[in-house]
Amino acid sequence: MPALEVQIVSDTTQRSPAAERMRLHRERKKNGMRCLMIELRETEIDALIRKGFLKADTRNDRQAIVDSLYGYLDRELT
């Protein structure tokens, strides 16, 4: 009697980077968000520090700058 061969097919397929970007784009659009890349001047980072949105010792921390900019925009635009 021949051996029974079982093949398991995984449902978890890897998305291409382009497909993942599109998925994120659609999710953001659904939530009313946009993704932008911006450049900040050192003087603008200084202003975030002066206004208390950013600590001086985190001025080179990318995530801290992003968070402080979100805080600033939330306060000024809402």
Phi and psi in radians as a Rosetta constraint file:
Dihedral C 1 N 2 CA 2 C 2 CIRCULARHARMONIC -1.207 0.35
Dihedral N 2 CA 2 C 2 N 3 CIRCULARHARMONIC 2.600 0.35
Dihedral C 2 N 3 CA 3 C 3 CIRCULARHARMONIC -1.225 0.35
Dihedral N 3 CA 3 C 3 N 4 CIRCULARHARMONIC 2.455 0.35
Dihedral C 3 N 4 CA 4 C 4 CIRCULARHARMONIC -1.400 0.35
Dihedral N 4 CA 4 C 4 N 5 CIRCULARHARMONIC 2.145 0.35
Dihedral C 4 N 5 CA 5 C 5 CIRCULARHARMONIC -1.772 0.35
Dihedral N 5 CA 5 C 5 N 6 CIRCULARHARMONIC 2.186 0.35
Dihedral C 5 N 6 CA 6 C 6 CIRCULARHARMONIC -1.991 0.35
Dihedral N 6 CA 6 C 6 N 7 CIRCULARHARMONIC 2.259 0.35
Dihedral C 6 N 7 CA 7 C 7 CIRCULARHARMONIC -1.978 0.35
Dihedral N 7 CA 7 C 7 N 8 CIRCULARHARMONIC 2.188 0.35
Dihedral C 7 N 8 CA 8 C 8 CIRCULARHARMONIC -1.708 0.35
Dihedral N 8 CA 8 C 8 N 9 CIRCULARHARMONIC 2.188 0.35
Dihedral C 8 N 9 CA 9 C 9 CIRCULARHARMONIC -1.823 0.35
Dihedral N 9 CA 9 C 9 N 10 CIRCULARHARMONIC 2.202 0.35
Dihedral C 9 N 10 CA 10 C 10 CIRCULARHARMONIC -1.464 0.35
Dihedral N 10 CA 10 C 10 N 11 CIRCULARHARMONIC 2.442 0.35
Dihedral C 10 N 11 CA 11 C 11 CIRCULARHARMONIC -1.460 0.35
Dihedral N 11 CA 11 C 11 N 12 CIRCULARHARMONIC -0.234 0.35
Dihedral C 11 N 12 CA 12 C 12 CIRCULARHARMONIC -1.548 0.35
Dihedral N 12 CA 12 C 12 N 13 CIRCULARHARMONIC 1.633 0.35
Dihedral C 12 N 13 CA 13 C 13 CIRCULARHARMONIC -1.654 0.35
Dihedral N 13 CA 13 C 13 N 14 CIRCULARHARMONIC 2.553 0.35
Dihedral C 13 N 14 CA 14 C 14 CIRCULARHARMONIC -1.411 0.35
Dihedral N 14 CA 14 C 14 N 15 CIRCULARHARMONIC 2.358 0.35
Dihedral C 14 N 15 CA 15 C 15 CIRCULARHARMONIC -1.520 0.35
Dihedral N 15 CA 15 C 15 N 16 CIRCULARHARMONIC 2.571 0.35
Dihedral C 15 N 16 CA 16 C 16 CIRCULARHARMONIC -1.241 0.35
Dihedral N 16 CA 16 C 16 N 17 CIRCULARHARMONIC 2.763 0.35
Dihedral C 16 N 17 CA 17 C 17 CIRCULARHARMONIC -0.982 0.35
Dihedral N 17 CA 17 C 17 N 18 CIRCULARHARMONIC -0.657 0.35
Dihedral C 17 N 18 CA 18 C 18 CIRCULARHARMONIC -1.153 0.35
Dihedral N 18 CA 18 C 18 N 19 CIRCULARHARMONIC -0.728 0.35
Dihedral C 18 N 19 CA 19 C 19 CIRCULARHARMONIC -1.135 0.35
Dihedral N 19 CA 19 C 19 N 20 CIRCULARHARMONIC -0.661 0.35
Dihedral C 19 N 20 CA 20 C 20 CIRCULARHARMONIC -1.170 0.35
Dihedral N 20 CA 20 C 20 N 21 CIRCULARHARMONIC -0.722 0.35
Dihedral C 20 N 21 CA 21 C 21 CIRCULARHARMONIC -1.059 0.35
Dihedral N 21 CA 21 C 21 N 22 CIRCULARHARMONIC -0.746 0.35
Dihedral C 21 N 22 CA 22 C 22 CIRCULARHARMONIC -1.154 0.35
Dihedral N 22 CA 22 C 22 N 23 CIRCULARHARMONIC -0.700 0.35
Dihedral C 22 N 23 CA 23 C 23 CIRCULARHARMONIC -1.060 0.35
Dihedral N 23 CA 23 C 23 N 24 CIRCULARHARMONIC -0.799 0.35
Dihedral C 23 N 24 CA 24 C 24 CIRCULARHARMONIC -1.128 0.35
Dihedral N 24 CA 24 C 24 N 25 CIRCULARHARMONIC -0.698 0.35
Dihedral C 24 N 25 CA 25 C 25 CIRCULARHARMONIC -1.040 0.35
Dihedral N 25 CA 25 C 25 N 26 CIRCULARHARMONIC -0.803 0.35
Dihedral C 25 N 26 CA 26 C 26 CIRCULARHARMONIC -1.152 0.35
Dihedral N 26 CA 26 C 26 N 27 CIRCULARHARMONIC -0.670 0.35
Dihedral C 26 N 27 CA 27 C 27 CIRCULARHARMONIC -1.134 0.35
Dihedral N 27 CA 27 C 27 N 28 CIRCULARHARMONIC -0.775 0.35
Dihedral C 27 N 28 CA 28 C 28 CIRCULARHARMONIC -1.084 0.35
Dihedral N 28 CA 28 C 28 N 29 CIRCULARHARMONIC -0.778 0.35
Dihedral C 28 N 29 CA 29 C 29 CIRCULARHARMONIC -1.057 0.35
Dihedral N 29 CA 29 C 29 N 30 CIRCULARHARMONIC -0.735 0.35
Dihedral C 29 N 30 CA 30 C 30 CIRCULARHARMONIC -1.058 0.35
Dihedral N 30 CA 30 C 30 N 31 CIRCULARHARMONIC -0.594 0.35
Dihedral C 30 N 31 CA 31 C 31 CIRCULARHARMONIC -1.592 0.35
Dihedral N 31 CA 31 C 31 N 32 CIRCULARHARMONIC 0.117 0.35
Dihedral C 31 N 32 CA 32 C 32 CIRCULARHARMONIC 1.299 0.35
Dihedral N 32 CA 32 C 32 N 33 CIRCULARHARMONIC 0.418 0.35
Dihedral C 32 N 33 CA 33 C 33 CIRCULARHARMONIC -1.898 0.35
Dihedral N 33 CA 33 C 33 N 34 CIRCULARHARMONIC 2.790 0.35
Dihedral C 33 N 34 CA 34 C 34 CIRCULARHARMONIC -2.311 0.35
Dihedral N 34 CA 34 C 34 N 35 CIRCULARHARMONIC 2.636 0.35
Dihedral C 34 N 35 CA 35 C 35 CIRCULARHARMONIC -1.896 0.35
Dihedral N 35 CA 35 C 35 N 36 CIRCULARHARMONIC 2.135 0.35
Dihedral C 35 N 36 CA 36 C 36 CIRCULARHARMONIC -2.259 0.35
Dihedral N 36 CA 36 C 36 N 37 CIRCULARHARMONIC 2.619 0.35
Dihedral C 36 N 37 CA 37 C 37 CIRCULARHARMONIC -1.914 0.35
Dihedral N 37 CA 37 C 37 N 38 CIRCULARHARMONIC 2.225 0.35
Dihedral C 37 N 38 CA 38 C 38 CIRCULARHARMONIC -2.215 0.35
Dihedral N 38 CA 38 C 38 N 39 CIRCULARHARMONIC 2.780 0.35
Dihedral C 38 N 39 CA 39 C 39 CIRCULARHARMONIC -1.943 0.35
Dihedral N 39 CA 39 C 39 N 40 CIRCULARHARMONIC 2.346 0.35
Dihedral C 39 N 40 CA 40 C 40 CIRCULARHARMONIC -1.961 0.35
Dihedral N 40 CA 40 C 40 N 41 CIRCULARHARMONIC 2.448 0.35
Dihedral C 40 N 41 CA 41 C 41 CIRCULARHARMONIC -1.377 0.35
Dihedral N 41 CA 41 C 41 N 42 CIRCULARHARMONIC 2.731 0.35
Dihedral C 41 N 42 CA 42 C 42 CIRCULARHARMONIC -1.013 0.35
Dihedral N 42 CA 42 C 42 N 43 CIRCULARHARMONIC -0.616 0.35
Dihedral C 42 N 43 CA 43 C 43 CIRCULARHARMONIC -1.157 0.35
Dihedral N 43 CA 43 C 43 N 44 CIRCULARHARMONIC -0.545 0.35
Dihedral C 43 N 44 CA 44 C 44 CIRCULARHARMONIC -1.257 0.35
Dihedral N 44 CA 44 C 44 N 45 CIRCULARHARMONIC -0.638 0.35
Dihedral C 44 N 45 CA 45 C 45 CIRCULARHARMONIC -1.160 0.35
Dihedral N 45 CA 45 C 45 N 46 CIRCULARHARMONIC -0.708 0.35
Dihedral C 45 N 46 CA 46 C 46 CIRCULARHARMONIC -1.018 0.35
Dihedral N 46 CA 46 C 46 N 47 CIRCULARHARMONIC -0.704 0.35
Dihedral C 46 N 47 CA 47 C 47 CIRCULARHARMONIC -1.155 0.35
Dihedral N 47 CA 47 C 47 N 48 CIRCULARHARMONIC -0.679 0.35
Dihedral C 47 N 48 CA 48 C 48 CIRCULARHARMONIC -1.073 0.35
Dihedral N 48 CA 48 C 48 N 49 CIRCULARHARMONIC -0.651 0.35
Dihedral C 48 N 49 CA 49 C 49 CIRCULARHARMONIC -1.199 0.35
Dihedral N 49 CA 49 C 49 N 50 CIRCULARHARMONIC -0.838 0.35
Dihedral C 49 N 50 CA 50 C 50 CIRCULARHARMONIC -1.027 0.35
Dihedral N 50 CA 50 C 50 N 51 CIRCULARHARMONIC -0.673 0.35
Dihedral C 50 N 51 CA 51 C 51 CIRCULARHARMONIC -1.460 0.35
Dihedral N 51 CA 51 C 51 N 52 CIRCULARHARMONIC -0.018 0.35
Dihedral C 51 N 52 CA 52 C 52 CIRCULARHARMONIC 1.507 0.35
Dihedral N 52 CA 52 C 52 N 53 CIRCULARHARMONIC 0.206 0.35
Dihedral C 52 N 53 CA 53 C 53 CIRCULARHARMONIC -1.532 0.35
Dihedral N 53 CA 53 C 53 N 54 CIRCULARHARMONIC -0.330 0.35
Dihedral C 53 N 54 CA 54 C 54 CIRCULARHARMONIC -2.416 0.35
Dihedral N 54 CA 54 C 54 N 55 CIRCULARHARMONIC 2.395 0.35
Dihedral C 54 N 55 CA 55 C 55 CIRCULARHARMONIC -1.419 0.35
Dihedral N 55 CA 55 C 55 N 56 CIRCULARHARMONIC 2.487 0.35
Dihedral C 55 N 56 CA 56 C 56 CIRCULARHARMONIC -1.021 0.35
Dihedral N 56 CA 56 C 56 N 57 CIRCULARHARMONIC -0.641 0.35
Dihedral C 56 N 57 CA 57 C 57 CIRCULARHARMONIC -1.324 0.35
Dihedral N 57 CA 57 C 57 N 58 CIRCULARHARMONIC -0.077 0.35
Dihedral C 57 N 58 CA 58 C 58 CIRCULARHARMONIC -1.953 0.35
Dihedral N 58 CA 58 C 58 N 59 CIRCULARHARMONIC 0.281 0.35
Dihedral C 58 N 59 CA 59 C 59 CIRCULARHARMONIC -1.081 0.35
Dihedral N 59 CA 59 C 59 N 60 CIRCULARHARMONIC -0.349 0.35
Dihedral C 59 N 60 CA 60 C 60 CIRCULARHARMONIC -1.812 0.35
Dihedral N 60 CA 60 C 60 N 61 CIRCULARHARMONIC 0.089 0.35
Dihedral C 60 N 61 CA 61 C 61 CIRCULARHARMONIC -1.599 0.35
Dihedral N 61 CA 61 C 61 N 62 CIRCULARHARMONIC 1.920 0.35
Dihedral C 61 N 62 CA 62 C 62 CIRCULARHARMONIC -0.955 0.35
Dihedral N 62 CA 62 C 62 N 63 CIRCULARHARMONIC -0.823 0.35
Dihedral C 62 N 63 CA 63 C 63 CIRCULARHARMONIC -1.160 0.35
Dihedral N 63 CA 63 C 63 N 64 CIRCULARHARMONIC -0.639 0.35
Dihedral C 63 N 64 CA 64 C 64 CIRCULARHARMONIC -1.116 0.35
Dihedral N 64 CA 64 C 64 N 65 CIRCULARHARMONIC -0.676 0.35
Dihedral C 64 N 65 CA 65 C 65 CIRCULARHARMONIC -1.148 0.35
Dihedral N 65 CA 65 C 65 N 66 CIRCULARHARMONIC -0.785 0.35
Dihedral C 65 N 66 CA 66 C 66 CIRCULARHARMONIC -1.023 0.35
Dihedral N 66 CA 66 C 66 N 67 CIRCULARHARMONIC -0.848 0.35
Dihedral C 66 N 67 CA 67 C 67 CIRCULARHARMONIC -1.065 0.35
Dihedral N 67 CA 67 C 67 N 68 CIRCULARHARMONIC -0.712 0.35
Dihedral C 67 N 68 CA 68 C 68 CIRCULARHARMONIC -1.196 0.35
Dihedral N 68 CA 68 C 68 N 69 CIRCULARHARMONIC -0.634 0.35
Dihedral C 68 N 69 CA 69 C 69 CIRCULARHARMONIC -1.172 0.35
Dihedral N 69 CA 69 C 69 N 70 CIRCULARHARMONIC -0.706 0.35
Dihedral C 69 N 70 CA 70 C 70 CIRCULARHARMONIC -1.032 0.35
Dihedral N 70 CA 70 C 70 N 71 CIRCULARHARMONIC -0.780 0.35
Dihedral C 70 N 71 CA 71 C 71 CIRCULARHARMONIC -1.042 0.35
Dihedral N 71 CA 71 C 71 N 72 CIRCULARHARMONIC -0.782 0.35
Dihedral C 71 N 72 CA 72 C 72 CIRCULARHARMONIC -1.082 0.35
Dihedral N 72 CA 72 C 72 N 73 CIRCULARHARMONIC -0.853 0.35
Dihedral C 72 N 73 CA 73 C 73 CIRCULARHARMONIC -1.111 0.35
Dihedral N 73 CA 73 C 73 N 74 CIRCULARHARMONIC -0.708 0.35
Dihedral C 73 N 74 CA 74 C 74 CIRCULARHARMONIC -1.054 0.35
Dihedral N 74 CA 74 C 74 N 75 CIRCULARHARMONIC -0.759 0.35
Dihedral C 74 N 75 CA 75 C 75 CIRCULARHARMONIC -1.220 0.35
Dihedral N 75 CA 75 C 75 N 76 CIRCULARHARMONIC -0.735 0.35
Dihedral C 75 N 76 CA 76 C 76 CIRCULARHARMONIC -1.410 0.35
Dihedral N 76 CA 76 C 76 N 77 CIRCULARHARMONIC -0.463 0.35
Dihedral C 76 N 77 CA 77 C 77 CIRCULARHARMONIC -1.880 0.35
Dihedral N 77 CA 77 C 77 N 78 CIRCULARHARMONIC -0.058 0.35
